[in-house]
Amino acid sequence: MSSVKGFLALLVMLGGVRGVAEEVDTSRPSITGSVTGVDGTPLAGVRVDISTAAPKVGRGIFCPSCYLDCGKWATTDDDGQFTIASLDPTLKFHLVLTHPEYQTLQTPLIDPAGEAVSLSLDPLSEDIDPSRVVLGVVTQNGTPVAGALVDPHGAKTVDRRWWGRVDGVTPTVTDAQGRFAMVLPDDYLGLDIRVEGHGFCGEQRELLKPGAEPQSIEVRTGATVTGRLMHHGQPVAGMSIAVVQLNRSTADDIFIAAVGDVTDSEGRFEIRYLPPDQRYCIYSVAGEAKRSESPFILTTKTFTMPGTDESRDLGDLEVSQPCSIRGRVVRSDGKPLSPNLRLSFGRDPAWDLVSALVEDDGSFEVTGLPPETYEVRVGDRDMVMASDQILFQMLSDVSFGIRLRQSIDDLVVPIQAKE
């Protein structure tokens, strides 16, 4: 126990904000709060990191740890108080709290526009078995990485091997020396982790063994993609675009979901810290995660990223006017539609969430679409497409494909009850 707690005691972190200091923008909200022990005593020296973020409205498609605000952290003062200032007002945030003598805590999503939060930490158990602890050190170009999010992403027990959610193991962050420690349940033989944070492209490791020597994890800076959006020879400012990996399997490398940017006054964009040597696509976001009100769209284009620390310039990319789809959903038996029925419009390979609410009379409308191929899917578990009445290629019993070349005003989507 003493060696483990001694290591955990090294996870004392200095306060501040990662990155270059900047003036606080008072138009951007702050997360403020207090941290106490279970007995209500204020705790000083607790490190409070923004680990991931999500949009307040709609579903998120972007890498949750790739927002700029995920590079911010603070430590509590003598009264247990902390402030993380100047945050994106459109986002909510998960916090991870760490202290050498207390259990790590990850919060639910917190709205920075809300009230101050009150958090409490449970003390570390006095009987931690060193053979149950996974230790590691994260570096970048040989330099320790502080504040990297270390997230469990799979595990193995005597009876089971799985990937994804891991109950019983809490995410943590690295200390000023890049070190981390994670306590595993008794029957765990190994733990998969993802290491993510601002300033590098992320790494993953499989089946780190508890009780072993600290695992050395070297993270890569990643690659950068740049370009400029143009329309009839003029730069397009304030337009949101995104890139995403084409290979979404985690077997070979980490998949970080979409990463977005908004073009500057000269129409230029720059997206950094991408996993290198992979195929990507670039596209304009048309669905719920759209971050700008630009009237233009960019059709999906694929490209290959270079190696780490290298950059790829896509040059000038021409944007165009968007298309729309209007139509109606009808039941083949003439019965009323389910309330709050939605149609989704899948965009492969773009990573986007495009959907339309179907009105009570069956009408629907979706705008701002690039002229591409879409998978139209009905969002009712009790319904399937009436395939004998559909003029397009069926992709499954609940979806068909459509090639959008120009706006459509009369698309009929026939559905029927599942047998």
N, C-alpha and C positions, 0 to 999 in steps of 0.2 A: 504493500500500500504506500509506503513512504516514497518509493521511487516514482510511482505513478503520480502521486500528489505533488511531488517535487517537480516533475515535468509540467504538470498543469499549472503549478505556481509560476512557471516561466511565461505563461500566457498573459502577463500583465502588459497592457498596451497603452501607449501614449495617446492623448486626445488630439483631435484636430479633424481636418478634412483632407482626404487624399487628393493629390493633384495641386495645381497652381492656385494660390490664394486669389480671390476675386471679391469685388464689392458685392455686398448683399443687395439683391434686387427686391425692394420692399413690395413689389407687385406679385411676387411669387411667395407662396405660403411656406411655413415651417412646421416641422413636427417637433413638438416640445413634450416633455414628460418627466416623470420621476420614477426611480427604481428603488425598491426596498427589499429587505429580506422578508421571510414569511412572518416575522414578528413585527413588521412595520418599521424597522430601523433603516434609515436611509443608507444606501450603499454607494460609496465613492469608488471611482476607478473602474466602473463597468464600461466596457466597450460596446457601443451601440452602432451597428452597421446597417445600412440599407442593403439588403441582399438581392431582392428582386422587386419588380414593379408590374403593374397591370393597369389598363385603362379603366377610368371610372365608368365609362359608357361603352357598351358592346363587349365582345369577346376579343381577347388579345391574340395577335398572330406573331408578334415580334418576340425575339429572344428576351426572356424576362429579366436577365441579368445584364443586358447590353444597353439599357438606357443610361444616359450620362449621369443621372442622379444616383445610380448604383455605385458610383465611385465616391460616395460621401459617408462619413462616419463621425462620431463624437464620443467623448467619455463623460461620465457623470462627475459632477463636482462634489464637494464635501457634503452638500445637502441632498445628493442623489439626483440632481437635476441635469437635464441635457437638452440641447437644441440642435437640430439639423436644419439649416436655413436654405432659403431660395430654391424651392422644389417646383417641379413641373406641376401646374395646377390641374392638368388633365389626368394625372396618374394617382394611384394608390400604391402603398409600399409595404412590403414585408420587412420587418426589422429582425436582426439576429443579435442577441445580447450574450456577451461572454465575460467571464470573470474567473480567475484561477481557483477560487474556493466555492464556486457555485455552478449548478448545472446550466448548460446552454439553453437559452429560450429563443424560439422563433415565434414571432407574433402573427396573428391574422393580418390581412391587408388593412392598412391604416390610411385614412384620408387626411392629408396635411391641412385641409381647411377645417377640420373638426376641432374638438376640444383637446386639451392636453391629456396625454395618456398616463395611466398609473400602472406600473408593471412590478412584479415581484419575482424573485429568483429563489429556487430551492437550493439548499446547501448540498454540496457533494456528499455522497455516501462515504462513511468512514471505512468501509470494508471493500473498496474497489479492488478487484482481482487484476493484477497486472497482465495476466494472460488473456483478459477480455478487452484490452485497449489496443486500438489501431493508432500508430504514431506515424507522422509524416512531416516532411519539410518541402516547401514549395519555393522554387527559385526561378528566375528569369535571367538568362545570360550570366548565371552564376551568382546573381544578387537575390537575397531573400525577398519574397513578395508578401507584404503585409496586407491583411484585409481581403484575401481571396476567399470566396465562398466555396466551402467543401461540402458537397451535397451527396448523401447516400443515393445510389441509383441501381441497386441490385444486391443480392446476397446469396449465400449458400449455407445450408444447414445439413445435418446428417441425412435428412429426409427430402430435401427440396433445393432446387436451384432456380432462381428467377431474376428478372430484370425489371427495373422501374421502382415503384414505391416500396419503401422499406419502413415498416412500423418498428418502433422501439429504438431507432437510432436518430438522433437529432442533428441537423446540419450545424456546421460551425464555421468559424473564420480563422484564418492564420494570424499569428501574432507578429510582432515587429521583426522577428527573426525567421518568419515564414513557416513556423511550426504549428501543428494542429494535433489534437488528440480526440478520439471518438471511442466511447465505451459501447461494446456490443453486448446483446443478450447472451446468456450462458451457452445456448446451443448453436451459435453462429460460428462457422468455420472460416468465413471470409466475407469481405465487403467490397462491392464496386462503388467507386466514387467518381463524381464529376467535379472538376476544379474550374471555376469561372470567376470572372471579375473584369473590371475596367483596365485596359492597357495590354491585354493579351487575348488570344483566341480561344482559350479553354482547352482542357485536357481531360481524359478519362483514364482510369486504371481499374483493372478487374481483380477481384478477390484478394485484396490486401489482408494479410493474416494478422489476427490479434496476437499480442505477445511477442511479435517479431521486432527486429531493429527498425528504427524510423525509415519509412520509404521515401526515397528522394524522387521528387517530381519536378522536372524541368518543363516549364510552360514556354510556348512559342509566342512571339509577338504577333505572328499572323501576317496576312497580306492585305493590301489596300487596293480598292478600285475607285477610279475617278472618271468623270465625264461631264458633259454639258448637254442640257436639254434645249432644243431650238424649235421654233415654229416659223416657217417662211423666212428664215434668216435672222430672226430676232430671238434673243435668249428668253427663256421662260423661268421666271422667278417664283418662289414660294410654292413649288409643286412637290408633293410627296412621292417618293419612289422607294422601292425596297429590293433587296437581293436575298436569295435563298439558295441553299445547296440543293442540287438535283438528287443526290444520294442521301436519303433520309434514314438509312440504316446506321446504327451506332456500332456495327461490327468492326468497321475499319477506322473510323475517326469520330470525333464528337459532332453531333448535329445540334446546331444552336438556334434553329428556327429562323424566321425572317429578321433582317436587320435593316432599319429604315433611315432615311435622311430627307431633308427638305432643301430644295435648291436655293442658292443665295441670289443676290441681285443680278448676278451675271449668268444665272442659269446653271451654275456648277454644283456638283455634289462630290462628296468624298466619304467613303465608308471604309473604316479601318478595322483591324484586328479580326479578319476573317480566316477561318481554317484554310490553309494554303493547299495548292496542287489539287484542286477539285473543280468540277463543273458546277456552274451557278446559272441562275436566270435573274434578269433585272426586269422590273415591271412597275406599273403604277398601281397603287392600292385602290380598289374600287369598292370594297366592302366596308364593314363596320369600323375597321381600324384606320380608315382614311384620315390623314392628319392635316389636310389643307383643302381649300375651296377652289383650287385651280380648275378652269373649265376644260383643260386638256387631259389627254391620256397618252400613255406610252404602251405600245403593244409589247408583249413578252419577248425577250431576246435572251439567248443563251451565250455563255462565254466561259473560258477557262481561267482560273486564278493562277498566278505564278507562285513561286515558293515563298516561304516566310521571309519577312523584311523586304519583300519586293512589291512593286506596284504595277497595276494594269490600267491603262487609260483607254476607255471605250470611245473617246472622241466625241463628236457631235451626234446626238441622237434626236431624230425628228419625232415630234409629238403630233397628235391629230385631235380632231373633235371626237367625242365619245358617241357611242350608240346607246339605244335603249330597247327594252323589250316590254311590250304591253300585251295583255291577253286575259284569258280567264281559265279557271279550273272548273271542270264539270264532272259530276258523278254519273257514271253510265246508267245507274238505276234511278236517277232523278232525285235522290234524297238530298237533304241539306248537307253542306260541308261541315266538318268539325270546326269549332271555334278556334281562333288563333292559329289556323293552318298556315304553314310557311312552305315556300319553295326555295331550295338552295341552288346556286349556279356555280358548280365547281370549275376551277381554272387550273388545269394541269399543264405545265409544271409550276405555275405561280402558286404561292402560299397565301391564300386570300379567303375571306369569309363573306361571300356575297349571298344575300337572301332577300326575299320579298314576302311581306305579310299579305295573305290572301284575304280580301274583304268578304263580307257575308254574302255578297252577290257573286262571288267567284272571281272578281277582277283583281288584277295585280299589276304592278309596275316596278321595274328596276331600271335605273338610269346610270350614266357614267361608265358604261362598259366599253372596253377595248374590243375591236372587231377580231374575235378569236373563237376557238371552239370551247363549248361549255357542256358540262354534264348537268342536266336539269333533273332535280331529285325532289320527290314529294316527302314532306316531313311529317308523316302520320303512320305510326306503326301498324295501324289496322287497314291501311290502304296500299294498293299497288297501282302501277300504270295499267290502263286498259290497252294492252299492246296491240290488239287487233284494230284499234282506232288511231294509232299513232303513225305518222308518216316518216318519222325519223328513226335512226338506228337505235334499237334498244341496247342499253349497256348493262342493265340488271332489271329485276322485276319492279324496281321502284325508280328507275332513272332511264333517260335517253340522252343522246348526244345531239348537239345542234351547232352548226357553223354560222356564226354571226358575221355577215359582211356589211350589213347596214341595219338601221333600226327596223324592228318588227312591231307592228301595231295590233296584230290579230292572232297571236299564238294561242291555240287551244290545247289545254293539257287535260286529257280525259283520264280519270282514275276510277277504280272500282274497289269494293271491299275485298280484303284478303280472304281466300278460301280456307 
